[in-house]
Amino acid sequence: MSQPDFDDPDLPLADLFAAWPDMAGAFMDRRMLCPGCLIAPFHAITDACLEYDLDEDAFRDDLQARIKP
């Protein structure tokens, strides 16, 4: 199975965590409950940032840094 496109604005968080499990740490570091949340299949990074009042660009930079080449 191929990796999902990290830059897809509609990428569900559940798919993000399935493809890159280490990214859950970025959410947990900010006390975000997204990993394991029942809404994760329906929310994308943008939705999470809006919900938790985060700067999306800065958060995406942190997530991007966690993607292993």
Rosetta blueprint (number, residue, H / E / L):
1 M L
2 S L
3 Q L
4 P L
5 D L
6 F L
7 D L
8 D L
9 P L
10 D L
11 L L
12 P L
13 L H
14 A H
15 D H
16 L H
17 F H
18 A H
19 A H
20 W L
21 P H
22 D H
23 M H
24 A H
25 G H
26 A H
27 F H
28 M H
29 D H
30 R L
31 R L
32 M L
33 L L
34 C L
35 P L
36 G L
37 C L
38 L L
39 I L
40 A L
41 P L
42 F L
43 H L
44 A L
45 I H
46 T H
47 D H
48 A H
49 C H
50 L H
51 E H
52 Y H
53 D L
54 L L
55 D L
56 E H
57 D H
58 A H
59 F H
60 R H
61 D H
62 D H
63 L H
64 Q H
65 A H
66 R H
67 I L
68 K L
69 P L
